[in-house]
Amino acid sequence: MVKKLFTSESVSCGHPDFVASSISDAIIDHCFRYDNRSRCGIEVLCTPNRVTLGGEVTTSAPFDKDTIEHIVRQTVINIGYVNPEAGFCGCEDPESPHRLTIDNFIHKQSPDINQGVDNGVSTGAGDQGIMFGFASDETKEFYPLAAQIANELMRQYMRILPENTAILYPDAKSQVTVDYDNNNHIDVIVIAASHKEDVKYEDLYEIVKNQIIVPALQNVVLKDGTTAESLFDEDTNILVNTTGKFVIHGPFGDAGVNGRKLAVDSYGGYARIGGGNSHGKDVSKTDTTLAFYTRYLAKNLVAAGIASKLEIQLATAIGVAEPVSVAIDTFGTGIIPDAEIAAKLLETQDMTLDNIIEQLNLYETERISTNTQFTFGVPAGETEDGVLKYHHTWERLDKVDEFKQIFNL
């Protein structure tokens, strides 16, 4: 039988690259808690028992050595790296040989950039670039199916980790293959789960299947109201730790760099993406703000019935407040031609950076959750215990009625 397969992957927030991204976003949240005009472009490298910080920060928030080091260590601890034998640990004890070494090379933002961003009139784009947003009606969250399942597997992994620290470490990866010519049947699920040295494979497999895979599939709601568990059966191939062992893990096993998982941060490879990383950047950076905003527009347009699948591209020039171009691709599913959709957006939507930031409450939106919950495909809302008020505001569906009116639906 011929199959039409598509695969997406995801990683846990204990993956080395996501550890680095979490650190950069924790510093962003700290800066914005005190100063919503902070300008940040933070780079992070994680290696065995060492974190190296670089990039630019201009802020009135407390930014002394002890404050930043505490943020780094607490982020590492919150992820679950608390065991010295792992080779990467948030240990606070200054006498411990496993104490995390933190090299801080952050400096102030270039005034050449700042003169175009904070120009006294409007906030100019903090960089030139192209950003893509995407949505489809495959799932309740208007997110591609394979990517939604892959992400949910990793969310479930982190949910069960605290109760399984005798067996599991925080580092994990997932991969999901969907057969689109066979009613979206889940063809293959691959899980790499880091674990303690003496764990039996049979015990690990049982945890992965019954505590991670099955609950995760039950959590993914499809467009018809059923769950992804209906796409999973005895013909689904489950592959767990295909090398046979995953003990050396995290930044001890592989260096981590923030923003290196661009496909995981976006749409699982199902849609085009810009080349920019959204982690560790303040809201003047269009790699962040317009990545969020294009997703917001795409999701609301699909939810309004303008198309069943829609991709939007915005392009910016540094120091310029509005996008220099808008492009739409509905892959033949739009109710009107793509160019007309783009024209209506340009006519009706204020796409200045200041308006986008205000509309999505980006000065008050926490960023650390884009690592623990992933950037897209989760409900928006207000945080209960986060350091900032809002949670994933770009996932709101508050423009659906407006778009229905604009497009006469």
N, C-alpha and C positions, 0 to 999 in steps of 0.2 A: 504494500500500500504506500502510495506517495504521500509524504507529509509536508506540511507547510509550517516549519518550525521557527520560533523566535525565542531567544534566550536573553534574560537580564540577570545581573548579579547585584549583590549588596554586601555590606560589611557591618559588623557590630561597631559600637563606639569604642571598643577595645582594640580594634584594628589600628596598627601604627599610624596610618595616615589620618584616621579619625581622632586618635588621641591628639595629634598635632592640631587638627582643626578645632577640636574642643577647647584646647588651651587658648588658641587665638580668639575664639568667640567668647570665652570666659573673660578675657581681658577687655574685649569690646563691651560686654555687658557691664563690667566694672566702670569703665570710662563713661558710658552713657547714663549710668545710675547717678553720677555726679554732674555731668556736663554733656548735654545733648548736642553740643556743637563740637564735640571731640572729632578730630581728624585722625584716622587710623588706617594704616596699611601694614598689618603684622604678619610676619613670616615665622614659621616654627619648624624646627627639625628635632626629631626624637631619635635617640640612639641609646644603647645600653646605659641605664642610670644617668642619662644626661639629656637636658633639654636646652636647645640653643634658640634664642629669640633674636629676630632681626626686623628690619623695616622701620616705619616712621609712625610716631604718635605725637600729636599736639593736643593737650588736654589740661584742664584745671583740676581734674580728678587726682586724688592721691596716687602718685606714681613712683614712690621711693622703692628702693631695692627690696626691702622686707615685704612690702605690700604685694609687689608683683610675684615674688617667690612664693608667698603664701597662696596666691591665686593658682599658680601653676601646680603646687603640691596638692592643694585641695581638689583640683580638677582631676588629677591623676588618681587620687584616693576615691573620689566619687565614681569614677569609671570602674573601679574594682582592683586596681593595682596596689595591693596592700601587703603582698607576700615578698619578702626580700629575695627568696630563692628564685623568683621569676626573672631577676636581672633588670627589672624596671619597677620601681616602687616609690610611692609618694612619701616615704619615711621622713618625719619631721625631726627625729633625734639627731642633733648636731654631732654626736659621738659615733653614730652608726656608720660602718663601712659601706652600707647600702644607701646612705642618704643621697637623694637626687641632687646632682650638680646642675645648676642653672646658669647659663652664660647669657647675659642680657646685652645685646648690641643695638637696641632700639634707639633711634634718634628722632629729631623733629622733622616734620614734613617739609618738603621743598617749598620755598616761597614762590617759585615759578608756577607750581601747581596751585597753590593757595590763592594767588591773585586772580585766577580765573574762577575759583570755586566760591570764595567769600568776597564778592565784588561790591558789596554794599547795596545791590539792587535786587538780585535774585541769586539763588544757589545754582552755579554752573556745574555741569557734569565734571566729575573728578577724573574722568578719563575718556578717551575715545574708545569705541568698540562696538560690537554687535551682540545683541542679546536675543535669545529665542524663548518663547513661552509655548506650552503645549497643553492640550487637554483632549480626552476622548471619553466616550460614554460607556466604556467597558466596565467600569466599577462605580460604586456609589460616590467615591471621591474624585471621579472624572480623571483617573490616572491610569496609565497603561497596565494591563493585567499582570504580565510577567514581573514587571518592576514592583507592582504593589505587593504581590506575594513574596518576592525576594526581600523587600524591606520589612514586611510584617514578620517574616521568619526571624530576622535579626532583632526586631523589637521584642519578640517573644523570647528570644535567647537571653536578652538582657533582663527581662522580667523574671526569669527563673534562675538567673545566675546567683543571686544572694542566697538562695536555698540549696545551691549545688556547688558551693565553693570547695567542697571536699573532692570534687570530681573535675569541675570545669574552671578554666581561666577566662578572662574577658575577651580574648581575641577570637573572632569567628568570621566566616564568609558563607554566603549562600548563593545559589545559582538555580534559576528556574527556567525550564524550557516548556513552552506552550505550543500545542499543535493547532493552528488556526483553521486547518481544513478538517478537523475532527472535533467540532463543537468545543473548541478551546480546551481540549483534554490536556492535563498536565502530563507531559511525556517524561520529564526527568526533574528530580530535585537533588541538588548537590549541596551538602553541608560539610564545611570544614570547621571543626570545633576543637579548640585547644584544651588540653586536659592534663591532669596529673600523671606522673610517670607510671604508677602501678594500676591504672584503671583498665579493667577488662573491656575489650571491644564490644562484647555483647551488652554490657551494662550501658556503655556510651550510646550504642545504637538505639537501645530502648528509650533512653532519655530523649534523644534527638527525635525519634518518631512520635512518641506519645506525649511528650511535654513541650515540644517545639513545633513540629510539623502539623500535627492534627489541630491543636488550638489556633495556630496561625491561620490555617486555611478556613477555620470557622469564623475568624475575625474579618476576613476579606469578603465584603458584600458586593455581589455583581449587580449589573443594571436591572436584572429582572427580580431582584430581591433575595435570590438564593445566595448561598455562600460558595466560596471556591472549593470547599470540601466536595461539592458535587462534581468537580472536574478531576477528582483524585480517586483512583481505584487500584486494583491489584496489578494492573498493567503499567502503573507509574513506577519508574525505576528510581529507587532511593539509593544514593551513593553518599556514604559517610566516611570522611577522612581517607580518601582514596590512596594516599601514600602508606596508610596503615598506622601512622603515628603523627601527633601534632603536640609535642611537649615543649619544644623551643618556640616561643611565641612572642607576640607583641613587639615593642621596639628592641627587645633583646635579640629577636630572631630576624628582624627586618627594619631598616630605618623608616621613619614616618615623616612625611612632609604635608603640611596643611594644604587643602585644596586639590590634592592629587587625584581624588576619586570624582572626577567631573561627571561621569555618567551616572554614578550612584547619587550624586547631589542633584541630578536633573531628572532624566526620564528613562534611565536604564538602557540607553542606547536606542530607544524606540523613536526618538525625535532628534532633530538637530539641536545643537547647543552652541553657545558662544565659547570662545577660548578662555574666558576669564573665570577665576575662582571667586566665589562669593564669601568665603570664610575670612575672618580677620580684617574686614574692610568696613569703614563707616558708611553711612547712608548717602554721602555725596558720591560714592563710587558706583558708577552705573553697572558694573559687574554684579553688584549686590541689588541695588534698588530696581533696576529695570529687569533683572532676572525674576525678581518677585512680581513686578508689575505686569510683565507679559504673561506670566502664569495666571495672575488674577484676571486679566482680560480674557484669556483663552478659556479658562474654567467657566466664567460667567456666560460667555458667548455660547459654549456648548450646552450648558445647563438651560439656557434660554431657548434652545432649539435652532440656533442659527446654522449649526453643522453638527455632525456626530463626531467629527475629528477635526481639530483646528490647530494650526501652528501660526504664531505671529512673530515677526522679527522687527525689532527697533534698532536703529543705529544712532550713535551719538558722536559729538565732537567735544573735545575738552574745553571747558569753560562756557559751553553753550547750554542754555537751560532746557531747551526742547529737543526731542529727537530730530535728526535730519532726514530720516526716512522711516516709513511704515510699510510692511509687506505682510500679506495674509496668504496662507495655503490651507484650503479645506479638503484637499485630496479628493475632490469631486463630490463632497458630501454637503456643500453649502446650499442654502436656499436661494441665494443670489450669487452672482459672480464675485470672486475673491477681491477683485479691485474695488468693487462697490462697497464691500464690507470695510476695507481699509479706508475708503473715502468717508464713509459715515463715522468711523472712529475719529478720524482727523477733524471732522466737522463738529462732533459732539463732545469729545473728551479733552479735558485740560491735561496735557502730558508734560507740563513743566515739572521739573524735579521737585520744587517746593510743594506743589500740589500733590504729587504722588506720595511724598514723605508724610504730608499731613493726612491724606486720605487713608493711608495704610497704617497710621500711627507708628511709623518706623522709629521715631525717637524713643518710643516707650515699649518697643517689642523686643523681648529677649531673643538672643541668638544661639545660646548654648543648646537649645532644644532642636536646632537644625541638625545636630549631630546625634542626639539621643532618640529623636523621633523622625529624623530625615526632613529635608527641606520642603518637599511637596507630598501631597496625598494623605494629609491628616486634617482633622477638623480644626478650624480656627476657634479662638476663644480667649478668655482672660485667664491668666495663670493664677494658681492658688498659692503657690509658695515660691514662685520665681522672683528674681531680683527686679524684674521689670514687669509692667502690668499686662501686656498683651502677648498672645501666643499665635504665631503663624497667621497674621492678619491677611496675607495675600491669598489665603484659602477661603475667605469669606465668599458667600454667594449673595451679596447684597446689591448686585447690579442686574440681577436677572430680570426683574420687572422693568427697569429702565431700558434694557436692551430689547425686551419684547415690544415696548412702545416705539423705540427708535426704528425697529425693523418690521413694525406693523404686524405683530404676531398676536 
